[in-house]
């Protein structure tokens, strides 16, 4: 149940949130908001893989 919830959230993230790797964003130059989005996407991805 938990992983299925995170899989749904991961699909929503993929469609709504920007992909910074496709934009070739340098993490050292990212703003706090961009870092928060990267962290959120990483958290959801790691939990959806379990």
N, CA, C and O atoms as a printed pandas DataFrame, in Angstrom:
     atom_number atom_name residue_name chain_id  residue_number  x_coord  y_coord  z_coord
0              1         N          UNK        A               1    0.826   -1.189    0.000
1              2        CA          UNK        A               1    0.000    0.000    0.000
2              3         C          UNK        A               1    0.876    1.262    0.000
3              4         O          UNK        A               1    0.600    2.219   -0.723
4              5         N          UNK        A               2    1.926    1.247    0.815
5              6        CA          UNK        A               2    2.779    2.417    0.918
6              7         C          UNK        A               2    3.525    2.667   -0.390
7              8         O          UNK        A               2    3.609    3.805   -0.850
8              9         N          UNK        A               3    4.065    1.605   -0.987
9             10        CA          UNK        A               3    4.823    1.802   -2.227
10            11         C          UNK        A               3    3.901    2.202   -3.371
11            12         O          UNK        A               3    4.304    2.966   -4.248
12            13         N          UNK        A               4    2.676    1.701   -3.377
13            14        CA          UNK        A               4    1.755    2.087   -4.445
14            15         C          UNK        A               4    1.381    3.568   -4.332
15            16         O          UNK        A               4    1.196    4.245   -5.343
16            17         N          UNK        A               5    1.272    4.063   -3.101
17            18        CA          UNK        A               5    1.015    5.491   -2.895
18            19         C          UNK        A               5    2.164    6.325   -3.443
19            20         O          UNK        A               5    1.940    7.318   -4.135
20            21         N          UNK        A               6    3.400    5.921   -3.134
21            22        CA          UNK        A               6    4.554    6.677   -3.599
22            23         C          UNK        A               6    4.728    6.551   -5.107
23            24         O          UNK        A               6    5.239    7.475   -5.739
24            25         N          UNK        A               7    4.321    5.438   -5.698
25            26        CA          UNK        A               7    4.400    5.302   -7.151
26            27         C          UNK        A               7    3.450    6.266   -7.841
27            28         O          UNK        A               7    3.779    6.826   -8.887
28            29         N          UNK        A               8    2.268    6.462   -7.259
29            30        CA          UNK        A               8    1.315    7.418   -7.821
30            31         C          UNK        A               8    1.865    8.835   -7.708
31            32         O          UNK        A               8    1.789    9.616   -8.657
32            33         N          UNK        A               9    2.416    9.161   -6.546
33            34        CA          UNK        A               9    3.004   10.485   -6.353
34            35         C          UNK        A               9    4.186   10.696   -7.305
35            36         O          UNK        A               9    4.382   11.802   -7.808
36            37         N          UNK        A              10    4.973    9.646   -7.555
37            38        CA          UNK        A              10    6.111    9.756   -8.475
38            39         C          UNK        A              10    5.633   10.062   -9.897
39            40         O          UNK        A              10    6.262   10.851  -10.602
40            41         N          UNK        A              11    4.544    9.454  -10.317
41            42        CA          UNK        A              11    4.018    9.739  -11.654
42            43         C          UNK        A              11    3.502   11.167  -11.751
43            44         O          UNK        A              11    3.659   11.822  -12.781
44            45         N          UNK        A              12    2.884   11.646  -10.673
45            46        CA          UNK        A              12    2.410   13.034  -10.651
46            47         C          UNK        A              12    3.601   13.986  -10.708
47            48         O          UNK        A              12    3.574   14.980  -11.433
48            49         N          UNK        A              13    4.652   13.677   -9.936
49            50        CA          UNK        A              13    5.861   14.506   -9.958
50            51         C          UNK        A              13    6.474   14.559  -11.338
51            52         O          UNK        A              13    6.937   15.613  -11.776
52            53         N          UNK        A              14    6.480   13.438  -12.024
53            54        CA          UNK        A              14    7.103   13.379  -13.347
54            55         C          UNK        A              14    6.383   14.285  -14.339
55            56         O          UNK        A              14    7.013   14.880  -15.214
56            57         N          UNK        A              15    5.075   14.387  -14.203
57            58        CA          UNK        A              15    4.332   15.209  -15.151
58            59         C          UNK        A              15    4.308   16.678  -14.756
59            60         O          UNK        A              15    4.299   17.546  -15.629
60            61         N          UNK        A              16    4.296   16.976  -13.468
61            62        CA          UNK        A              16    4.129   18.362  -13.039
62            63         C          UNK        A              16    5.428   19.108  -12.757
63            64         O          UNK        A              16    5.558   20.281  -13.107
64            65         N          UNK        A              17    6.383   18.440  -12.132
65            66        CA          UNK        A              17    7.599   19.127  -11.722
66            67         C          UNK        A              17    8.647   19.099  -12.831
67            68         O          UNK        A              17    8.720   18.141  -13.600
68            69         N          UNK        A              18    9.449   20.145  -12.909
69            70        CA          UNK        A              18   10.467   20.205  -13.965
70            71         C          UNK        A              18   11.602   19.219  -13.721
71            72         O          UNK        A              18   11.920   18.888  -12.579
72            73         N          UNK        A              19   12.199   18.763  -14.798
73            74        CA          UNK        A              19   13.368   17.896  -14.712
74            75         C          UNK        A              19   14.609   18.752  -14.904
75            76         O          UNK        A              19   14.854   19.282  -15.988
76            77         N          UNK        A              20   15.386   18.877  -13.840
77            78        CA          UNK        A              20   16.565   19.726  -13.905
78            79         C          UNK        A              20   17.726   19.043  -14.601
79            80         O          UNK        A              20   18.651   19.716  -15.055
80            81         N          UNK        A              21   17.699   17.722  -14.695
81            82        CA          UNK        A              21   18.777   17.040  -15.412
82            83         C          UNK        A              21   18.658   17.279  -16.915
83            84         O          UNK        A              21   19.673   17.366  -17.607
84            85         N          UNK        A              22   17.459   17.383  -17.416
85            86        CA          UNK        A              22   17.284   17.675  -18.839
86            87         C          UNK        A              22   17.704   19.106  -19.157
87            88         O          UNK        A              22   18.110   19.406  -20.279
88            89         N          UNK        A              23   17.603   19.985  -18.167
89            90        CA          UNK        A              23   18.006   21.377  -18.356
90            91         C          UNK        A              23   19.485   21.589  -18.064
91            92         O          UNK        A              23   20.002   22.697  -18.209
92            93         N          UNK        A              24   20.166   20.513  -17.650
93            94        CA          UNK        A              24   21.595   20.559  -17.316
94            95         C          UNK        A              24   21.891   21.613  -16.258
95            96         O          UNK        A              24   22.807   22.423  -16.405
96            97         N          UNK        A              25   21.097   21.587  -15.187
97            98        CA          UNK        A              25   21.275   22.519  -14.079
98            99         C          UNK        A              25   22.479   22.114  -13.237
99           100         O          UNK        A              25   22.633   20.947  -12.875
100          101         N          UNK        A              26   23.319   23.076  -12.934
101          102        CA          UNK        A              26   24.449   22.851  -12.039
102          103         C          UNK        A              26   23.933   22.976  -10.603
103          104         O          UNK        A              26   23.429   24.030  -10.215
104          105         N          UNK        A              27   24.056   21.921   -9.825
105          106        CA          UNK        A              27   23.486   21.899   -8.479
106          107         C          UNK        A              27   24.126   22.957   -7.584
107          108         O          UNK        A              27   23.464   23.489   -6.692
108          109         N          UNK        A              28   25.380   23.265   -7.803
109          110        CA          UNK        A              28   26.042   24.278   -6.978
110          111         C          UNK        A              28   25.472   25.678   -7.226
111          112         O          UNK        A              28   25.628   26.569   -6.392
112          113         N          UNK        A              29   24.816   25.867   -8.363
113          114        CA          UNK        A              29   24.226   27.162   -8.678
114          115         C          UNK        A              29   22.705   27.170   -8.541
115          116         O          UNK        A              29   22.055   28.147   -8.912
116          117         N          UNK        A              30   22.134   26.089   -8.013
117          118        CA          UNK        A              30   20.689   25.988   -7.886
118          119         C          UNK        A              30   20.193   26.838   -6.723
119          120         O          UNK        A              30   20.885   27.014   -5.721
120          121         N          UNK        A              31   18.977   27.360   -6.878
121          122        CA          UNK        A              31   18.370   28.134   -5.798
122          123         C          UNK        A              31   17.819   27.184   -4.731
123          124         O          UNK        A              31   17.779   25.968   -4.921
124          125         N          UNK        A              32   17.402   27.760   -3.621
125          126        CA          UNK        A              32   16.858   26.947   -2.534
126          127         C          UNK        A              32   15.579   26.225   -2.974
127          128         O          UNK        A              32   15.339   25.085   -2.577
128          129         N          UNK        A              33   14.777   26.880   -3.779
129          130        CA          UNK        A              33   13.551   26.269   -4.272
130          131         C          UNK        A              33   13.857   25.080   -5.191
131          132         O          UNK        A              33   13.205   24.039   -5.106
132          133         N          UNK        A              34   14.841   25.243   -6.058
133          134        CA          UNK        A              34   15.227   24.156   -6.950
134          135         C          UNK        A              34   15.802   22.987   -6.157
135          136         O          UNK        A              34   15.541   21.829   -6.484
136          137         N          UNK        A              35   16.582   23.279   -5.118
137          138        CA          UNK        A              35   17.115   22.215   -4.273
138          139         C          UNK        A              35   16.007   21.487   -3.527
139          140         O          UNK        A              35   16.087   20.276   -3.319
140          141         N          UNK        A              36   14.965   22.225   -3.121
141          142        CA          UNK        A              36   13.828   21.599   -2.445
142          143         C          UNK        A              36   13.098   20.654   -3.394
143          144         O          UNK        A              36   12.683   19.570   -2.985
144          145         N          UNK        A              37   12.936   21.050   -4.651
145          146        CA          UNK        A              37   12.281   20.185   -5.639
146          147         C          UNK        A              37   13.121   18.937   -5.895
147          148         O          UNK        A              37   12.579   17.837   -5.997
148          149         N          UNK        A              38   14.430   19.097   -6.000
149          150        CA          UNK        A              38   15.317   17.955   -6.218
150          151         C          UNK        A              38   15.237   16.990   -5.046
151          152         O          UNK        A              38   15.169   15.776   -5.238
152          153         N          UNK        A              39   15.244   17.530   -3.832
153          154        CA          UNK        A              39   15.135   16.695   -2.639
154          155         C          UNK        A              39   13.807   15.968   -2.546
155          156         O          UNK        A              39   13.764   14.794   -2.178
156          157         N          UNK        A              40   12.720   16.660   -2.879
157          158        CA          UNK        A              40   11.394   16.048   -2.849
158          159         C          UNK        A              40   11.303   14.903   -3.854
159          160         O          UNK        A              40   10.799   13.827   -3.534
160          161         N          UNK        A              41   11.791   15.139   -5.069
161          162        CA          UNK        A              41   11.739   14.097   -6.093
162          163         C          UNK        A              41   12.591   12.896   -5.706
163          164         O          UNK        A              41   12.208   11.755   -5.963
164          165         N          UNK        A              42   13.735   13.141   -5.095
165          166        CA          UNK        A              42   14.604   12.046   -4.649
166          167         C          UNK        A              42   13.928   11.242   -3.545
167          168         O          UNK        A              42   13.976   10.012   -3.561
168          169         N          UNK        A              43   13.300   11.917   -2.592
169          170        CA          UNK        A              43   12.600   11.241   -1.493
170          171         C          UNK        A              43   11.473   10.352   -2.019
171          172         O          UNK        A              43   11.339    9.198   -1.610
172          173         N          UNK        A              44   10.680   10.890   -2.914
173          174        CA          UNK        A              44    9.554   10.124   -3.465
174          175         C          UNK        A              44   10.072    8.948   -4.294
175          176         O          UNK        A              44    9.530    7.847   -4.207
176          177         N          UNK        A              45   11.101    9.167   -5.085
177          178        CA          UNK        A              45   11.654    8.087   -5.920
178          179         C          UNK        A              45   12.207    6.962   -5.068
179          180         O          UNK        A              45   11.954    5.791   -5.351
180          181         N          UNK        A              46   12.955    7.295   -4.031
181          182        CA          UNK        A              46   13.524    6.257   -3.170
182          183         C          UNK        A              46   12.443    5.447   -2.461
183          184         O          UNK        A              46   12.582    4.235   -2.297
184          185         N          UNK        A              47   11.374    6.105   -2.044
185          186        CA          UNK        A              47   10.302    5.384   -1.361
186          187         C          UNK        A              47    9.429    4.580   -2.319
187          188         O          UNK        A              47    8.811    3.597   -1.911
188          189         N          UNK        A              48    9.371    4.981   -3.570
189          190        CA          UNK        A              48    8.546    4.233   -4.527
190          191         C          UNK        A              48    9.259    2.966   -5.002
191          192         O          UNK        A              48    8.613    2.052   -5.515
192          193         N          UNK        A              49   10.581    2.902   -4.839
193          194        CA          UNK        A              49   11.343    1.735   -5.287
194          195         C          UNK        A              49   11.318    0.576   -4.294
195          196         O          UNK        A              49   11.591   -0.564   -4.670
196          197         N          UNK        A              50   10.996    0.853   -3.040
197          198        CA          UNK        A              50   11.015   -0.208   -2.021
198          199         C          UNK        A              50    9.999   -1.288   -2.256
199          200         O          UNK        A              50    9.913   -2.235   -1.474
